[in-house]
Amino acid sequence: MKRLAIIFSRLIWLVPTLLGLIALVFTISHVIPADPVRVIAGEQATAEQIAALRTKLGFDRPLWEQFLAYIGKVAQGDLGMSLFSQRPITEDLMARLPATLELGIAAVFLAVFVGVPLGVVSALFRNSPLDHAVRVVSVSGLAIASFWLAMELQLLFSMKLAWTPLSGRIDGFPPEPRSGFMTIDAIADRDWEALFSALRHLALPTLTLALPAAAQLVRLTRAGVLEVINSNHVLYQRAMGYPERVIVWKYVLRAAMTATVTQIGLIFGVYVLAGAIVVETVFDWPGIGLFAVNSILRSDYNGIVGFTIWAGLIFILVNLIVDLVHSFVDPRIVR
Amino acid sequence: MTKPRFAVIRRFLRDRASFLGAAIVLGLVFCAIFAPVLAPHPNDIYDFHTANRLKPPSWDNPFGTDRMGSDLLSRMLFGARTTLTICVIAVGVACLIGIPIGLIAGYYRGWVSEMLMRIAEIFLSVPQIVLAIAISQTLGPSIENVVLSLAASFWPFWARLAYAETRSVKNEVFVESAIALGCSAPRVMLLHILPNIASPLIVRTSIGMGVTILNAAVLGFLGLGAPPTTPEWGRMINEAREFLPDAWWYVTCPGLAIFFVVMGFNLLGDGLRDILDPRIRRGGARRG
């Protein structure tokens, strides 16, 4: 029952957080610019066009009225039209979301499967040459600009060695779009050639996104394991003669994982969602990050605002899911 | 017997990683200050020699030349200036906004505190770089606007940190006694609480500098940073993109500069945490 109460209170908190998010984006788009209509209309717009647009978009009304209207629109999923594609922003983002999710999920999985074991091993053999090597790699991973790493990987693996494709999601005809995930669609079509092509395209962007995330996970897991391994309950288990293997992989890892799980939401937001913006640009990956950058390049203001709201929404939802998972992994917080 | 303060400094210097971090950061400051002296071709910031464009590294141009034929090393040294200026001011402004808010919200209890922290949390509900992109796109590309957008997206981290730290020392005896002695609230906050929460804030400043350099580079890469002619590492990498794979030095050198500088701030931050943060120092021996 406690868990239900937690879930419920989290869901209730969503409402003010989302309202706050909309207020923040409204401030950036409607209050900060000297003339928001000029920004939305683009650089080529004439004075008459701007005046017409001002009335049409309701910018001549008082600010609070604009804000209420804005909340109403956003709540219905209406983020305005893209100046470039002349389609609703929501439609464009929806069409591109699976590409970003496919990349992001692959990156998080890779980061977890590499970062967590390395962190555990690094902590168990602390101050060994292995530990030092892992720490050097993790410190480096956090210092690399991901757009630069992406280009260096392209230079090495795509241009010099020609092992991986330079950019895009797939060669030849894409499989029938069911889920929007190229790999899953290819499996559904039993099209192994397409699957192989999709995986080859996925390799470098995933690696780029996963590196800083894995580096952060190594650090967190290492610190978490070291803290638990010196705690009283592990001392007790040692005294009781539990095999070291059981202590480490059953008790220490579980306790350390709770610290890591809480960070996965943050990692998704900071390294994967934000990283997608530049990584998708370099690899020409048709996700929402590339959409955001194209909007910047074309001064498509609605596009950037729409992306900001979506990024906030995804981040909030991921954190909500993480909180729920946390309450299952670590029953202490429910009590 | 040596004084404890010197012991701390000695320990810091003995730790190779922290020493390396401090050396890199000092090196960056040195490069930024003496860029006009160190640069082999200081005039290449404004001049270009199209006949000399995209030349690989040589004695005359140690890091090669860029698309305008300017010496890349010279532009990178001036880029250190741009980076350091942007990040010091942005992190400074973020601290000046965030820390007082966190202090006040942590010291008092009530709806004002609640409101302040809610506002900070709303800012945190959007990934920092996304918020910075949205703000700098609204304001237009210039160095001032980069600083502003980075500061506006970074202050909530300081507010949250200062808030949590203030809350944790608020009920300590030394704060209660200061209040009992009749100290005014600003005096308690500034002279009694702030010095006692300074360590984690200082540690975070170093790590925050690294994060901010990476974010500033992303803004530069996306063309939202400094105007086109400004030497800025992120922008250089963006310019170099179309000249791959031939002009490998053009992409690689500015990227390595970002890498080493961010690593320097991160190592310095880790080193500072080991000596400054008492909670971790207590477990320091065990953590190895």
Interface residues (C-beta under 8 A of the other chain):
Chain A: P16 T17 G20 L21 A23 L24 V25 I28 S29 I32 P33 V39 R126 N127 V139 S140 L142 A143 I144 A145 F147 W148 L149 M151 E152 Q154 L155 M159 K160 A223 L226 E227 N230 G269 V270 L273 A274 I277 V278 T281 V282 A292 V293 I296 L297 Y301 I304 V305 F307 T308 A311 G312 F315 I316
Chain B: A17 R118 I119 E121 I122 F123 S125 V126 P127 Q128 I129 V130 L131 I133 A134 I135 Q137 T138 L139 G210 L214 A217 V218 F221 L222 G223 L224 G234 I237 R241 L244 P245 W248 V251 T252 P254 G255 I258 F259 F260 V262 M263 N266 L267 D270 G283 R286 R287 G288
